[in-house]
Amino acid sequence: MPVRNEAEGLAGAVASVLDQVYPRPIDVVLAVGPSDDGTEEVAADLARADERVRAVSNPAGLTPAGLNAAIRASDGEIVVRVDGHARLSDGYVRRAVETMQRTGAVNVGGVQHAVGTTPFERAVAVAMSSRFGTGGARFHIGGNEGAVDTVYLGVFRRDAIREVGLFDEGLVRNQDYELNIRLREAGGTIWFDPELSVEYRPRGSARRLARQYFEYGWWKAVVARRHPGSLRARQLAPAVATAAVGVGLVAGRRSRLLRMAPIGYASATVVASAMRVRDAPGVAVRLLVVYPAMHLCWGTGFITSVVTSWWSRDRPADR
């Protein structure tokens, strides 16, 4: 479990693991990054209170480095990834391992069940579980059991991830998707089981959400450069929409056709948000901010990453 600035929710996340009913011992390894909210103290207290919990240092503070440090400090045949703001559902580990044994998969995961506690977080949770918000990936909206490109968090066979080299520590984001690419290239199967669920708490402000999705887009482009065949059409949709909206806003005065892009995106956002008015009027209003923050910031991050890479590659070296 890689943790950094997770003091508020860490005890609950650890408890959701320790409360799992499983026929073999479960150990929790916390890879603790530099924090300014007391996370180190919380982790140390949890380790003192229960011998099944250990804390190791993650001086880099980055998620993939923490994951690898925790994996190397553990020795079980099965590796269960958990985040410091996540909660495993009852029976998660047992069900995941049973599914792994039944299917022969090397990684098994389920639904990322976003649950907000504030009005803004609840709006983000709605957006994350909608096709308009996230494009329809099964780990967001659910769906039939089966082989997929990636899953949320994941329950891995240790030998499989060790053979492909664990998580890439050069990737700040999207390291889970990239690992699953390598697992699939090595002949492994990534399996989605809709009966598995992990509770996730979304970002609590528009600024934090925008930054999160900008980073998602940036690092998706990095992974796409390394693995060009991994990019899916639905993943390109935010970048295409962002480019179209940007061009339309800049050149729309001279072209009615170009003006249709921002108008069309705004209209689609209003319609998608309005569909939630009957259930939660406050959420529907906030979705007018949440959807663009997710889509346009992801798209901006992706485009910026591509342009930066192109510029760095093609720019003549200083003489």
Secondary structure, 3 states (H helix, E strand, C coil): CEECCCCCCHHHHHHHHHCCCCCCCCCEEEEECCCCCCHHHHHHHHHHHCCCEEEEECCCCCHHHHHHHHHHCCCCCEEECCCCCEEECCCHHHHHHHHHHHHCCCEEEEEEEECCCCHHHHHHHHHHCCHHHHCCCHHHHCCCCEECCCCCCCEEEHHHHHHHCCCCCCCCCCHHHHHHHHHHHCCCCEEEEEEEEEEECCCCCHHHHHHHHHHHHHHHHHHHHHCHHHCCHHHHHHHHHHHHHHHHHHHCCCCHHHHHHHHHHHHHHHHHHHCCCCCCHHHHHHHHHHHHHHHHHHHHHHHHHHHHHHHHHHCCCCC
